[in-house]
Structure formats: C-alpha cells, structure tokens
C-alpha cells in the first residue's frame, strides 16, 4: 500500500469543490466517470456521491502522473491530489456545481481498475431495467439514483426530527409475528423450534401500535419495513417502508393538522418548497362522484358530471337499458382548445381505453355553431341536448365524452380516462403539488368472492358514531372515521380513528361474519388488551417509497429503493428467491410438493 493511501485523507467531495476553493490544494477520491485525451492533456470527470469535478493531467505539471493517467478507464477508482484553478473563460460548465473550476493533478493513485460496465452510467443510454437490476451496484452509481436515495435519507431524517419535536416516541415492533389474514396475503416464516408452526412478516404494525397506545405511550412513530404477498406494479413492492404513526386522546382533526405540519416540514427542508396548509378535504362519496377515484388528482379539471336524470327518457337504447337497471350516465367535457387535439381516430382509441375497465362503449359529441356533431345526436330531443349543454357548461368547439354503465364501471373507466386525458393533453403543470384529504370512506364493502362484507381498511377502524344503528340495517352505508392523504393522484398515506371499546369491536367482528372462535384465534391477545382500559386513539401510515417517488419525480418506486424486486417479486442481483438445501427443509419439517 502506497504512502498516498495511508497518509492522505480526502479533503472534499468531488461535487462540493467550487470557485471559492481556487488556489487551494485538495485531495479527492472517486470513480472515473469520463476520460478525454486532448492532444496530450488528459481530462477526467471524477465522480462521487456529491457530483462531478473535472480533473486535469498535464505533462508540464507532472510527467510521471500524466503517464500513469493514460491507464485510466471508465469506473476506475482513483485518488488525486492537485490545485484548484478557475477554468479558462468560456470553458465553464453551468450544468455542474463544480463547473467553474478544475483540479490540476500533481499526484495520482489508482485504487482499483474496473471491467467495462455493461451499460453507460452517465444517463445517456436507454438501459433495460432488468440489466439495471442485475447490476444494481453499478446502477446505483448513476447520479440520478444516488440523488433519489440521498433525498430518501434526508426525508427520513427530517421526519424523525419533526416527530421527535412534536413529542413522539420511536418504538420498534416485531418482524416475526402472528398471521392475521384480513387483507393481502402474509409472508409466512416456518419455525424450526416449534414444528408445524409459522410466523408471519407484518403487513403493518397495526395491532402493535394500538397496543402501545393501550400501554400509555401516547404518541408513537416508527420508520418500519412491511411485507405483503400481493401482485406487483410500478408503485408496489413485496417489502416496503412506512412512516407509521399512532396517537392517543385525539380526533381526526388533531391527526390531520399534525400530519400537514409533517408534510410541510419535509417539503420545505428537503425540497425548499412551501406548502399551503390546511389541505383541502373531500368526502369519499364526492371524490368518486367528481373524479371517479378515491385517490383523485385535483391538479386539473375534467370533472365527471352526472346526466342520468336528463337522459332517463332518452330514445337512445343503450342509455335506456343502463338507467333502467340502476346504472349511470356520466360525462367529461374537454374545452375547445384541447378538444381540437382529439381526432376521430383518437376517439376510437379512447373507446378501447375505457374498454379495459369494463366499459362497453364511449359516446361523444363535439359542439358546433349549427349543433352537435355526434353519432347519438339523432337519438336525443332538442330539450335534452340543451339541458346537457347547460349541465356541462359547454360552448362551441367543446368535446363531451359520455359513458353509461354500472356505477363501478362508469367511475373506474371515466376516472382513469380523466387521468389519461390530462397526460395526453398536457393539462398538468410541471412541479405542481396538489394535496387533498379524502375522508368518510365506507366502513365495509361487500365481497362477491367471500359472499360477505369485508373491512374497507381493517376491522379496527371506528365507524362514524351516528352511523352505528346501520350495523343492524345497512352495513354498506356505514361511514368510517378514516382518511387518506392523496398527492397528485397517488395515495401517500392512510389511517383512521380506531375502535377503543370492546363492545363496539365485538359488534364490528360480528357484522363481518367472524365467529367468536375465529376472533379469539386471530386476535385474542388484542381483544384481551382492550379489556384493560384502551384510550381513544388513531393514527396514520405514510408510504415512504411512494412519497419519495413523487418528490424525486421518478416513474417507479424501484428507482427510490436501493435493492428492489421485479414485478415477479424476484431480485435479479442476488437471484432471490432460490432453492434451499434439503437439510434445511428437514429441520423445518417441510416438504416441497410439486
């Protein structure tokens, strides 16, 4: 080992060297990002987690070092010593923090050579995600991914800082716990000591954080890993991270207010953005009625308008059949400026788009001075057309899209069509942040597969007190004391006021069709705890991965997680999951059945 390695220490990160350091001698360490040989003088962009700096090997300064620099290739690991100088006038790089200066190298140590990487690390190449995930240690060297993970670290630190100052106590809860399947599938872990028995990895610390409230801790939080064995997509992973929070002796307004403060603190300290609080609130029923979704993107218009009453006597057969069987007719209006961007071919494509959500068709009308241009115009009376125009506030050139079907299909199809159109027509301003609370969710929803009512969130969510009589008459109309925080059309957090009375909890279990034996088997320890004086309490959990994805402007949460799984729940880097030795299976009394 050379004296350079043993006796010298790094003085600066590469990306932090700036014009103020001109004339100083610095020691830098990092990876060779690019190398350029300009007729004897060699330029290398040296990279570390803070960014790039241009280092220069000039034979007039040190011939031996310049000779050694000819060996440098992409991703070689280097240490250099040299003097900072301002770049010649006109040679500055405004895209780099260090773009005003360069470092004239007098000493060089090549710590390690590197094979040619399977892809470029400067963001210029279109890289297959599978290749990126297989060589994730290289992918993570790319500046954009390093920026994402550094942001993630800052957000976690600032969340802890805010919650600590607000009187919250960080408490860890178990990873090996009891399987209480009432939502997604559990990941099961066989016990070697207790043959035939299994732990479950927690889908959330729900019961444990409620137990902490019963234990008197009053305000709890944890940045915690959670596990769900479910089908994956861009914003889901089998293992994910929550900012998990619970409070005692509070109501919805208390939690909402503190959480708005948390969001405002995180966005201000980590992104320098000031949020306007309080955030708007929207009841679940209104969110579905106006936006078709319970996670509405409120950055743009295109609200859904119901036309069922206007069209209930229309001669159009499709409308008649839908309305007579309890369906809805709803529409979206696109103003003339944007509507002219949609051609007849585009309209056919939109019909196919809503078809993926179960819709059988999509009618349309384009307003013109002489009337509607529309395939359904001939089926409507002039009074019906006029009423539709008034309800939609439509003007010449506007385009109206109609959909008739069951309420679920109408809302699913138009809710997703609305988001699709916003992207297609560029209706969303860059860097816009739109928070909205969605409240008063249904407490229960009927499951056609289970043939019973199921908890919309979980069975420990408190019903709205005045809806309690509906437990005996209409379970589907009971509102929950639940709330989600939605940002730009993505749910980033959700929670509820919990049930703290044993008698109310028993009524909810009964309404869900759970027998006393089943309740005792799944939740016995928790039911016992409620009998020993549980305070009124509630909480919320934020999806940290999804929050960071939005803050970083990433397309997938895989770009803000260091070592993510694929959509098939596999790790291409470590090749997990994998087979295990037969001896390990025998220790666990397990046998693989094909």
C-alpha positions in Angstrom: 0.0 0.0 0.0 1.4 3.4 -1.0 2.1 6.3 1.2 -0.6 8.2 -0.7 -3.3 5.9 0.6 -2.1 5.5 4.1 -1.0 9.1 4.9 -3.5 11.2 3.0 -7.2 11.9 3.6 -9.9 13.2 1.4 -10.4 17.0 1.8 -13.5 17.5 -0.3 -16.3 15.6 -2.0 -16.0 16.0 -5.8 -19.2 17.8 -6.3 -18.5 20.3 -3.5 -15.3 21.9 -4.9 -16.2 25.3 -6.1 -14.8 28.7 -7.2 -14.2 29.7 -3.5 -11.6 26.9 -3.4 -9.5 28.3 -6.2 -5.8 28.3 -5.3 -6.3 25.5 -2.7 -4.7 22.1 -2.7 -7.3 19.3 -2.5 -7.4 15.6 -2.2 -10.3 13.9 -4.0 -11.4 10.3 -4.3 -14.0 8.7 -6.5 -14.7 7.0 -9.8 -13.6 8.0 -13.3 -16.9 9.0 -15.0 -15.5 10.1 -18.3 -12.0 10.3 -19.8 -10.9 12.6 -22.7 -7.5 12.9 -24.2 -7.0 16.3 -25.9 -3.6 16.1 -27.5 -1.5 15.3 -24.6 -3.6 16.9 -21.8 -6.0 14.3 -20.2 -9.3 15.4 -18.7 -11.2 13.1 -16.4 -14.6 13.7 -14.8 -14.2 12.3 -11.2 -17.4 11.3 -9.6 -18.6 10.6 -6.0 -22.0 10.8 -4.4 -22.0 14.6 -4.3 -21.4 15.0 -8.0 -18.6 15.5 -10.6 -15.4 17.6 -10.9 -13.1 17.9 -13.8 -9.5 16.9 -13.0 -6.7 17.6 -15.5 -3.5 15.7 -16.1 -0.9 18.0 -17.7 2.5 16.6 -18.6 4.0 20.0 -17.8 2.9 19.7 -14.1 3.9 16.1 -13.5 5.1 13.9 -16.4 5.0 10.7 -14.3 1.4 11.3 -13.2 0.4 12.2 -16.7 1.9 8.9 -18.0 0.1 6.9 -15.3 -3.2 8.7 -16.2 -3.1 7.0 -19.7 -4.2 3.8 -17.8 -7.4 5.3 -16.5 -10.7 3.9 -18.0 -14.3 4.3 -17.1 -15.1 3.4 -13.4 -11.5 3.1 -12.3 -11.3 4.1 -8.6 -8.9 7.0 -8.1 -7.4 9.3 -5.5 -5.8 12.5 -6.7 -4.1 15.5 -5.2 -4.0 18.8 -7.0 -4.6 22.5 -7.0 -7.9 24.1 -7.8 -8.0 26.7 -10.5 -10.7 28.5 -12.4 -11.5 27.2 -15.8 -10.4 29.4 -18.8 -13.0 32.0 -19.7 -15.7 30.5 -21.9 -14.9 26.9 -20.8 -17.2 26.9 -17.7 -19.9 24.2 -17.4 -23.1 25.7 -15.9 -24.6 22.2 -15.5 -22.2 21.2 -12.8 -21.9 22.6 -9.3 -18.1 22.5 -9.8 -18.4 23.8 -13.4 -16.4 27.0 -12.7 -13.2 25.2 -11.7 -10.9 22.3 -12.5 -8.2 20.5 -10.5 -4.7 20.3 -11.8 -3.5 16.9 -10.6 0.0 16.5 -9.1 -0.4 13.1 -7.5 -2.5 10.1 -8.6 -3.3 6.7 -7.1 -5.3 4.1 -8.9 -7.0 2.2 -6.1 -8.7 -0.3 -8.4 -9.3 -1.0 -12.0 -12.7 -1.9 -13.4 -14.1 -4.1 -16.1 -16.0 -2.3 -18.9 -19.5 -1.8 -17.4 -22.5 -3.5 -19.2 -24.1 0.0 -19.7 -23.1 3.6 -19.6 -23.5 5.3 -16.2 -24.0 8.9 -17.5 -27.7 8.6 -18.2 -27.3 8.9 -22.0 -28.2 5.3 -22.8 -31.6 3.6 -22.8 -31.0 0.8 -20.4 -33.2 -2.3 -19.9 -34.5 -2.3 -16.3 -33.6 -6.0 -16.0 -30.0 -5.2 -16.8 -30.0 -2.3 -14.4 -31.4 -4.5 -11.6 -28.9 -7.4 -12.3 -26.0 -4.9 -11.9 -27.7 -2.8 -9.3 -24.4 -1.8 -7.6 -23.5 -0.2 -10.9 -26.9 1.3 -11.5 -26.7 2.9 -8.1 -23.6 4.8 -9.1 -25.7 6.8 -11.6 -26.2 10.3 -10.3 -30.0 10.3 -10.7 -30.3 7.2 -8.5 -27.8 8.5 -5.9 -29.8 11.7 -5.8 -33.0 9.8 -5.1 -31.5 7.7 -2.3 -29.9 10.8 -0.7 -33.3 12.5 -0.8 -34.8 9.5 0.9 -32.2 9.7 3.7 -33.0 13.4 4.1 -36.7 12.8 4.3 -36.4 10.1 6.8 -34.1 12.2 9.0 -36.4 15.2 8.8 -39.5 13.1 9.6 -37.7 11.8 12.7 -36.7 15.4 13.6 -40.2 16.8 13.3 -41.9 13.9 15.1 -39.4 14.0 17.9 -40.0 17.7 18.4 -43.8 17.0 18.4 -43.5 14.6 21.3 -43.5 11.3 19.5 -41.5 8.3 20.8 -39.9 5.9 18.3 -40.6 2.3 19.2 -39.7 -0.8 17.2 -42.2 -3.6 16.8 -41.6 -7.3 15.9 -41.0 -8.6 12.4 -41.8 -12.2 13.4 -45.4 -12.1 14.4 -48.8 -13.9 14.2 -50.6 -14.4 10.9 -53.9 -12.4 11.0 -55.0 -12.6 7.3 -57.6 -9.9 6.7 -56.1 -8.1 3.8 -53.2 -9.1 1.5 -51.6 -12.5 1.8 -49.0 -12.8 4.5 -45.4 -13.9 4.0 -45.0 -16.9 6.3 -41.9 -18.0 8.1 -41.7 -21.6 9.4 -40.5 -22.1 12.9 -37.6 -24.6 13.4 -38.2 -24.8 17.2 -42.0 -25.2 17.0 -42.5 -27.7 14.2 -45.6 -27.1 12.1 -46.0 -23.5 13.4 -45.4 -20.3 11.4 -44.6 -16.7 12.0 -45.9 -14.0 9.6 -44.0 -11.0 8.4 -46.1 -7.9 9.3 -48.2 -6.2 6.6 -48.1 -3.3 9.0 -47.5 -2.8 12.8 -51.3 -2.1 13.2 -52.0 -4.2 16.3 -48.7 -3.5 18.0 -49.0 0.3 17.6 -52.5 0.1 19.1 -51.1 -2.0 22.0 -48.5 0.8 22.5 -51.4 3.2 22.9 -53.0 0.9 25.5 -49.6 0.8 27.1 -49.7 4.5 27.6 -47.1 5.8 25.2 -49.5 8.4 23.9 -47.5 9.3 20.7 -45.6 6.6 18.8 -43.8 6.5 15.4 -41.6 4.2 13.5 -40.0 4.1 10.1 -40.7 0.4 9.5 -40.4 -2.3 6.9 -43.7 -4.0 6.0 -44.4 -7.1 3.8 -47.3 -8.0 1.6 -47.5 -11.0 -0.7 -49.6 -9.3 -3.5 -49.5 -8.7 -7.2 -47.0 -6.0 -8.0 -46.9 -2.9 -10.2 -44.9 0.3 -10.5 -45.8 1.6 -7.1 -45.9 -1.7 -5.2 -43.2 -3.9 -3.7 -43.4 -7.1 -1.6 -41.4 -5.2 1.0 -41.9 -1.5 1.5 -41.4 1.2 4.1 -43.9 3.2 6.2 -43.7 6.2 8.4 -46.0 4.7 10.9 -47.8 6.9 13.5 -50.3 6.5 16.3 -51.7 9.0 18.9 -54.0 8.8 22.0 -56.7 11.1 23.2 -57.2 12.7 19.8 -59.7 13.0 16.9 -59.4 13.3 13.2 -58.7 17.0 13.1 -55.7 16.6 15.5 -54.1 13.9 13.4 -54.7 15.8 10.1 -53.3 19.0 11.5 -50.1 17.4 12.8 -49.6 15.4 9.6 -50.0 18.5 7.5 -47.2 20.0 9.6 -45.1 17.0 8.9 -45.6 17.2 5.2 -44.9 21.0 5.2 -41.7 20.4 7.1 -40.4 17.6 4.9 -41.1 19.5 1.6 -39.6 22.8 2.9 -36.4 21.3 4.4 -35.8 18.6 1.7 -37.0 20.4 -1.5 -37.2 24.0 -0.5 -41.0 24.1 -1.4 -43.6 25.8 0.8 -46.9 24.0 1.1 -50.2 25.8 1.6 -52.0 24.4 4.6 -54.6 23.3 5.6 -55.0 20.9 2.7 -58.5 20.7 1.1 -60.7 17.8 2.2 -63.1 15.8 0.1 -65.6 13.2 1.3 -65.2 9.7 -0.3 -68.7 10.0 -1.9 -67.8 13.3 -3.5 -64.4 12.1 -4.7 -66.0 9.2 -6.5 -68.8 11.4 -7.9 -66.5 14.1 -9.3 -63.3 12.2 -10.1 -64.3 8.5 -10.3 -61.5 7.6 -7.9 -60.8 7.7 -4.2 -57.3 9.0 -4.9 -58.3 12.0 -7.1 -55.7 14.1 -9.0 -57.0 17.6 -8.4 -54.3 19.4 -10.4 -56.7 19.7 -13.4 -60.4 19.9 -14.2 -62.3 17.3 -16.3 -64.7 16.6 -13.5 -67.3 13.9 -14.0 -70.9 15.2 -14.4 -73.9 13.0 -14.0 -76.6 13.2 -16.8 -78.8 10.2 -15.7 -81.8 12.4 -14.8 -81.6 14.3 -18.1 -81.3 11.1 -20.2 -83.7 8.8 -18.3 -86.3 9.2 -21.0 -84.0 9.4 -24.0 -84.7 7.3 -27.0 -81.1 6.1 -27.2 -81.5 2.3 -26.4 -78.1 1.9 -24.6 -78.9 4.8 -22.2 -82.4 3.4 -21.6 -81.1 -0.1 -20.8 -78.4 1.1 -18.4 -80.6 3.6 -16.5 -83.5 1.1 -16.2 -81.2 -1.4 -14.4 -79.8 1.1 -11.9 -76.8 2.3 -14.0 -75.5 5.8 -14.5 -74.7 8.1 -17.4 -71.8 10.4 -16.7 -69.7 12.7 -19.0 -66.5 14.6 -19.2 -66.1 17.9 -21.0 -62.9 18.9 -22.8 -62.7 22.6 -23.8 -62.4 23.7 -27.4 -58.7 24.5 -27.1 -57.8 20.9 -26.1 -60.7 19.2 -27.7 -59.4 20.0 -31.2 -56.3 17.9 -30.4 -58.5 14.8 -30.4 -59.2 13.3 -33.8 -61.8 10.7 -34.8 -59.0 8.1 -34.7 -58.2 9.3 -31.1 -61.8 8.8 -30.1 -61.7 5.2 -31.3 -58.6 4.8 -29.1 -60.4 6.3 -26.1 -63.2 3.8 -26.6 -60.6 1.0 -26.5 -59.1 2.6 -23.4 -62.3 2.6 -21.4 -62.9 -1.0 -22.6 -60.1 -2.2 -20.4 -62.1 -1.1 -17.4 -65.2 -3.0 -18.5 -67.0 -0.2 -20.4 -68.9 -1.3 -23.5 -68.6 1.9 -25.3 -67.9 5.6 -25.3 -70.2 8.1 -26.9 -69.1 11.6 -27.9 -70.4 15.0 -29.1 -68.5 17.9 -30.5 -70.3 21.2 -30.2 -70.6 23.3 -33.4 -72.4 26.5 -34.2 -75.1 24.6 -36.0 -75.4 22.0 -33.2 -73.8 18.7 -32.2 -71.6 16.6 -34.4 -72.3 13.3 -32.8 -73.4 9.7 -33.6 -76.0 9.9 -30.8 -77.4 13.4 -31.7 -80.3 11.9 -33.7 -81.5 9.9 -30.7 -81.8 13.0 -28.4 -84.6 15.6 -28.2 -83.6 19.2 -28.5 -84.5 19.9 -24.9 -82.2 17.0 -23.8 -79.3 18.4 -25.8 -79.9 21.9 -24.3 -80.0 20.6 -20.8 -76.8 18.6 -21.3 -75.1 21.7 -22.7 -76.2 23.7 -19.7 -75.2 21.0 -17.2 -71.7 20.6 -18.8 -71.4 24.4 -19.3 -70.4 23.5 -22.9 -69.5 26.0 -25.6 -68.8 25.9 -29.3 -65.8 23.6 -30.0 -66.0 21.7 -26.7 -65.9 17.9 -26.8 -68.2 15.9 -24.5 -67.5 12.2 -23.7 -70.3 10.1 -22.4 -70.2 6.7 -20.6 -73.2 4.7 -19.5 -72.8 1.5 -17.4 -73.0 0.3 -13.8 -71.7 2.9 -11.2 -68.5 0.9 -10.7 -67.7 0.7 -14.4 -68.6 4.3 -15.0 -66.4 5.6 -12.2 -63.5 3.2 -12.9 -63.5 4.0 -16.7 -64.0 7.7 -16.5 -61.7 8.2 -13.5 -58.9 6.5 -15.4 -59.8 8.2 -18.7 -59.7 11.6 -16.9 -56.1 10.9 -15.8 -55.2 9.6 -19.3 -56.5 12.7 -21.0 -54.7 15.0 -18.6 -51.4 13.5 -19.7 -52.3 13.3 -23.3 -53.4 16.9 -23.5 -50.6 18.2 -21.2 -53.0 19.6 -18.6 -50.7 19.2 -15.6 -48.2 21.9 -14.8 -44.7 20.7 -14.1 -43.7 20.7 -10.4 -47.3 21.3 -9.3 -48.1 19.8 -5.9 -51.8 19.1 -5.1 -52.6 17.6 -1.7 -56.1 16.6 -0.7 -57.6 14.6 2.2 -60.2 12.0 1.3 -62.5 11.3 4.3 -65.6 9.3 5.3 -64.8 6.1 3.5 -67.2 3.2 3.6 -66.5 1.1 6.7 -67.3 -2.1 4.8 -67.7 -3.3 1.3 -69.4 -6.4 0.1 -67.2 -9.1 -1.5 -68.7 -11.1 -4.2 -66.0 -13.8 -3.8 -66.3 -14.0 0.0 -70.1 -13.5 0.0 -69.9 -11.3 3.0 -69.0 -7.7 3.9 -65.3 -7.1 4.4 -63.4 -4.2 6.1 -62.5 -1.5 3.6 -59.4 -0.7 5.6 -59.1 -3.1 8.6 -61.5 -4.4 11.2 -60.2 -2.0 13.9 -61.4 1.2 12.2 -64.0 3.1 14.1 -67.4 3.7 12.5 -68.9 7.2 12.5 -70.8 7.3 15.8 -74.1 8.4 14.3 -73.9 5.5 11.7 -73.8 2.8 14.4 -77.6 2.0 14.1 -76.8 0.9 10.5 -75.0 -2.1 11.8 -78.4 -3.8 12.1 -79.9 -2.5 8.8 -77.4 -1.4 6.1 -73.7 -2.3 6.5 -72.8 -0.8 3.1 -73.8 2.7 4.2 -71.8 2.9 7.4 -69.0 5.6 7.2 -65.6 5.0 8.6 -63.6 7.5 10.6 -60.9 7.0 8.1 -58.8 9.4 6.0 -56.3 9.2 3.2 -53.8 11.8 2.1 -53.6 12.0 -1.7 -50.8 13.8 -3.5 -51.0 14.3 -7.3 -53.4 11.4 -7.6 -51.4 8.9 -5.5 -52.4 7.9 -2.0 -49.3 8.6 0.1 -50.9 7.9 3.5 -53.9 6.5 5.1 -55.3 5.9 8.6 -58.2 6.1 10.9 -59.6 6.6 14.4 -59.5 3.1 16.0 -62.2 1.3 18.0 -61.2 1.5 21.6 -64.3 0.0 23.2 -64.5 -3.9 23.4 -68.3 -3.9 22.9 -68.0 -1.9 19.6 -65.2 -4.1 18.4 -67.3 -7.2 19.1 -70.2 -5.7 17.1 -67.9 -5.0 14.1 -66.4 -8.5 14.2 -70.0 -9.9 14.3 -71.0 -7.7 11.3 -68.0 -9.0 9.4 -69.3 -12.6 9.9 -66.4 -13.6 12.1 -67.2 -16.2 14.8 -66.1 -15.8 18.4 -63.8 -18.7 17.9 -62.2 -17.2 14.8 -61.8 -13.8 16.5 -60.2 -15.5 19.5 -57.8 -17.4 17.3 -56.8 -14.4 15.2 -56.9 -11.5 17.6 -57.3 -13.0 21.1 -54.3 -11.1 22.6 -55.6 -7.8 21.2 -59.2 -8.4 22.4 -57.8 -9.1 25.9 -55.8 -5.8 25.8 -58.9 -3.8 25.0 -60.4 -5.1 28.3 -57.7 -3.3 30.4 -58.5 0.3 29.6 -57.8 1.4 26.0 -57.7 5.2 25.4 -59.4 6.8 22.4 -56.7 6.6 19.7 -56.0 6.8 16.0 -53.1 7.0 13.5 -51.8 7.0 10.0 -49.1 5.4 7.9 -47.3 7.1 5.0 -45.8 5.0 2.2 -42.3 6.4 2.3 -41.3 4.8 -1.1 -44.3 6.3 -2.9 -43.7 9.7 -1.2 -40.1 9.8 -2.3 -41.0 8.7 -5.8 -43.2 11.7 -6.2 -40.7 14.1 -4.5 -37.9 12.8 -6.8 -40.0 12.8 -9.9 -39.3 9.1 -10.5 -41.6 6.9 -12.6 -41.4 3.8 -10.3 -40.7 3.2 -6.6 -38.0 0.8 -7.8 -36.0 4.0 -8.6 -36.1 5.1 -5.0 -35.3 1.7 -3.3 -31.7 0.6 -3.1 -32.3 -3.1 -3.9 -35.9 -3.6 -5.2 -37.7 -6.7 -6.5 -39.0 -7.0 -10.0 -42.8 -7.3 -10.8 -42.4 -11.0 -10.3 -41.1 -10.4 -6.8 -37.6 -11.6 -7.7 -34.2 -10.0 -7.0 -32.1 -10.2 -10.2 -29.0 -9.2 -8.3 -29.0 -11.9 -5.6 -31.2 -14.3 -7.5 -33.7 -14.5 -4.6 -35.9 -16.4 -4.1 -33.9 -19.5 -4.5 -34.0 -23.2 -3.6 -32.5 -24.3 -0.3 -30.7 -27.4 0.8 -32.8 -30.5 1.7 -31.3 -30.4 5.1 -32.8 -27.0 5.8 -36.2 -28.2 4.8 -35.9 -31.3 7.0 -35.0 -29.1 10.0 -38.3 -27.2 9.4 -40.3 -30.4 8.8 -41.1 -29.1 5.3 -41.5 -30.9 2.1 -41.8 -29.4 -1.4 -44.8 -30.7 -3.2 -44.8 -30.2 -7.0 
